[in-house]
Amino acid sequence: MSSKLVIMESPTKSKTVASYLGSDYVVLSSDGHIRDLAAKGPFGLGINFDDYTPIYRTPRAKMPKIKELKAAAKKADHIYLATDHDREGEAIAFHLDSVLETKGKSSRVTFNEITKDAILTAMENDHNLDMNLVHSQQARQMLDRMIGFRLSNLLQKKIGSRSAGRVQSVALKLIAMREREIANFVPEEFWTITSAYQDFILTLEKYQNEAIKITNEKEALAIKAALSTSYKVTSITKQSRKRNSLNPLTTSTMLQAATQLNFTTLKTTFIAQQLYEGIEIKGKLQGFISYPRTDSIRLNSSFIETAKELIVQTYGQEYLGAEKSQTNKKNVQDAHEAIRPTDLAITPKIASQFLNKDQMKLYQLIYNRTLSSLMAPAKLLTTTIWFDNNNYQFKLSGQEIEFKGFLIIDDSSIEKEEVLNLPNLKQDEVISTDKVNLQQNFTKPKPRYSEARLIKTLEDLGIGRPSTYSPILNTIKVRGYVILENKAFKATEKGLLTNDKLQEFFYDIINENYTSQVEAELDSIAQGQLVMNQVVEDFWLKFEPRVENAFENMKEEKIKPKLLDEICPLCHEHQLVERVGRYGKFIGCSGFPKCRYIKKEVKIIKPCPTCKTGNLVVKSGKGNRKFLGCTNYPDCKHIEKYEDDENKK
């Protein structure tokens, strides 16, 4: 009997695929990369600068795995390299082919989902390695090694920062620039005036049909005094409009949408991988979703036809819409379909029998978004009523749903407060109310980047790839450059200093446009339009002189921990010190790591209005989100929303 060896990246996927193939197949995993760049050559970069090619080494920890794979390869009549269908997966397949010395008895197989049909089809359509894609990965790896090693050494020596990266440092720049904008922002006062009629709020928008701006309380009070209790209807307009369904999910939009589930990017990435690799159903492993690292909204024709039949059967012909097409094609590789269910017959209700709570939440999000993307638009009727009160014009708007369309399964796409049925009024009708509210407001700076907003910004700028978004955000947190505060990134003192130094010496390299250009060049290498060696050489000749200049001219400016005039209450030897960690500022013992004391800070805001004996203090919940809680908890469970001074601006 012939023996066929299939090599994949992960043990979980190997187990799933093995259950689909016959007994003459042996399915093993490489456990990721088996080779990495060596620490040889100039600056230990692992690059041969004679021809700008990589120098590889095999990590000692990988030797037992290679020995296992070599033994299996020697017995096999044919070897199928079934690593992931992306740049990194192609490189792993290339290294396996080289290290195992397959001698022409290997081929490449790729698939977008782990189901029996998809795997069997892939095995029947094996092909050669895509060396252009391999070269693209090699270029990416060399560029990242150059930037990572050289800039990290520079920053460690000059300012004590731990790392820099091609994409990581641009993400930090966006956060740091926003932090500077917030610090320099000068709020401007303005007032709004509203009138309450029944359950509806009329908003003052104009005076004598011109837009009005109220800048202080004196002006607001004068307007209130000029108003009567009568509001005359001057116009009623109704407008029908369509709201299209959202696109199927890509990696970026999945990470953004999952924030509605209170999932971090790391959590979403982990759960999506579980759903892709396979979960046991009645003794058999089943992949629930397609490949979760993609930038395309494309769906295959067979899936679309099945989805259309399901929509018509379940909801009716009028609910059937058109498939989506890619409009923003900047740096879109389109190597994979959108993230979708592998089998529409596995509805969320059925899936709930086999998935845990978090897996179920993400699967339902993917299932509903995919199906709704092929459904008809919702039809909304928007009504706008204008009122006049002594030449002051007030506006009342609302909308109702005429036809649900895709909203029948994806009502998360419309806010509940958007749907408002207005009172049945007529032209020239007069209503009466004496309920006038004056509200003082202040303009606010642009908000800090949430995880979702930062990912969308990086994607819009053409920076990063589906597989890199989550690691990038995690790295800048771990390095202490940013903290998550109220679910948004706040640059730390270390992060601001790191960005300042990088912009001083590498402004034309660590920026959005250049980083996007590099991504485009890597894509061009993958398409055979550019040569790897030349791209790497061009970058090095531009980059290294700036590094040498920075080593010579960058001033050392390390952030020193602030010593406090207080002795550690635990060890009674060392002073307490104020430091910055991944979760923000904290006070600990200067004798760390010998003494690991950390002081718990309690900020008293006001007495508790419920129990009367405790105080409300600032506490932190999930995502470092701050709130006010009683010091008598759990006996008193009173909580309130908390806004720091910056958020009140």
Summary of the structure (lengths in Angstrom):
residues: 649
radius of gyration: 30.0
end to end distance: 75.5
largest distance: 96.3
contacts: 2006
relative contact order: 0.12
helix: 39%
strand: 24%
